[in-house]
Amino acid sequence: RDVLRMHDRGVDPHDLDALGVRVVAGADDVAAGNEAINEVRVTDEIVGYIMALADETRTSPSLVLGVSPRGSAMLLRTSKAAAWLAGRDFVTPDDVKALLGPTWGHRLILRPEVELEGGTSDSILAGLADRIPVPG
């Protein structure tokens, strides 16, 4: 509603100053954060965990299409970013589990009958996260 009202009043959506948007990070900050994420450690057990989760999406009877290798790489990257943002230099299984939905939810194609029964990408991912043992 606010966005539509703003357009109705003729407010220029590209005039960020008028909209009250303030810069909190610049390109250099983003580049530095990206570089810092590269330094976050990932154990072989975490890599295996991500692979097991991905494999489960590819064999799930609820899915027509599971996660690709690129999707697995993106889960690894987002998990590293989460660890860095939390002030850690290592990834935990909880980082991986927390980012399953946001990173993979749009990459899955559910079987139509699963959708008709109320299944969602999030519910499928939660189920597979429950089934795959967390590395210890």
C-alpha positions in Angstrom: 0.0 0.0 0.0 2.8 2.4 0.9 4.6 1.7 -2.3 1.6 2.2 -4.4 0.7 5.4 -2.5 4.2 6.7 -3.0 4.0 6.0 -6.8 0.6 7.7 -6.8 2.1 10.9 -5.3 4.8 10.8 -8.0 7.7 10.0 -5.7 10.8 9.0 -7.6 11.7 5.5 -6.4 15.3 6.1 -7.5 15.7 9.2 -5.2 17.0 7.2 -2.2 17.8 10.3 -0.2 14.2 11.5 -0.4 13.1 8.0 0.7 15.3 8.1 3.8 17.6 5.4 2.6 21.1 5.8 4.0 24.3 4.0 2.9 25.5 1.6 5.6 28.1 -0.3 3.5 29.8 0.5 0.3 31.4 -1.6 -2.4 34.6 -1.9 -0.5 32.8 -3.2 2.6 31.0 -5.8 0.6 34.3 -6.9 -1.1 36.0 -7.1 2.3 33.1 -9.2 3.7 33.2 -11.5 0.7 37.0 -11.9 1.2 36.5 -12.6 4.9 34.0 -15.3 4.1 36.7 -17.1 2.1 38.6 -17.5 5.3 35.8 -19.3 7.2 36.8 -23.0 7.7 34.6 -25.9 6.6 35.5 -29.4 7.8 35.2 -32.5 5.6 32.3 -33.6 7.9 30.3 -30.5 7.0 31.1 -30.9 3.3 29.9 -34.5 3.6 26.8 -33.4 5.4 25.9 -30.9 2.6 26.5 -33.7 0.0 24.3 -36.1 1.9 21.5 -33.5 2.1 21.8 -32.8 -1.6 21.8 -36.5 -2.4 18.6 -36.9 -0.4 16.9 -34.2 -2.5 17.8 -36.1 -5.7 16.3 -39.4 -4.4 13.3 -38.0 -2.6 10.0 -39.5 -3.8 8.5 -36.1 -3.0 10.6 -34.2 -5.6 10.7 -34.2 -9.4 14.0 -32.2 -9.2 16.5 -32.0 -6.4 19.5 -29.8 -5.8 22.3 -29.4 -8.3 26.0 -29.3 -7.5 25.8 -25.5 -7.9 23.0 -25.4 -5.3 25.2 -27.4 -2.9 28.1 -24.9 -3.5 25.7 -22.1 -2.7 24.6 -23.7 0.6 28.3 -24.0 1.5 28.8 -20.3 0.7 25.7 -19.1 2.6 26.7 -21.3 5.6 30.1 -19.7 5.6 28.6 -16.2 5.4 26.3 -17.1 8.4 29.2 -18.3 10.4 31.2 -15.1 9.7 28.2 -12.9 10.5 27.9 -14.7 13.8 31.5 -13.9 14.5 32.9 -17.4 14.0 35.6 -18.6 11.6 34.0 -22.1 11.2 30.8 -23.5 9.9 28.5 -25.6 12.1 25.7 -28.1 11.1 23.3 -25.5 12.5 24.5 -23.0 10.0 23.8 -25.4 7.2 20.4 -26.5 8.6 19.3 -22.8 9.1 20.0 -22.0 5.5 18.5 -25.0 3.8 15.2 -23.3 3.1 16.5 -19.9 2.0 19.2 -21.4 -0.2 17.5 -24.4 -1.6 13.7 -23.8 -1.4 13.4 -22.2 -4.8 15.7 -24.8 -6.4 13.4 -27.8 -5.8 10.5 -28.9 -7.9 7.9 -30.8 -5.9 5.7 -33.6 -7.3 2.3 -32.2 -8.1 0.6 -34.7 -5.7 2.8 -33.6 -2.9 1.8 -30.0 -3.5 -1.9 -31.0 -3.6 -1.5 -32.6 -0.2 0.0 -29.4 1.2 3.6 -30.2 0.9 6.1 -27.3 0.5 9.8 -27.0 -0.2 10.3 -26.0 3.4 8.4 -29.0 4.8 10.4 -31.3 2.4 13.7 -29.8 3.5 12.8 -29.9 7.2 12.0 -33.6 6.8 15.2 -34.4 5.1 17.2 -32.4 7.7 15.6 -34.6 10.3 16.6 -37.8 8.4 20.2 -37.0 7.6 22.5 -37.5 10.6 24.3 -34.4 11.8 28.0 -34.8 11.9 29.4 -35.0 15.4 
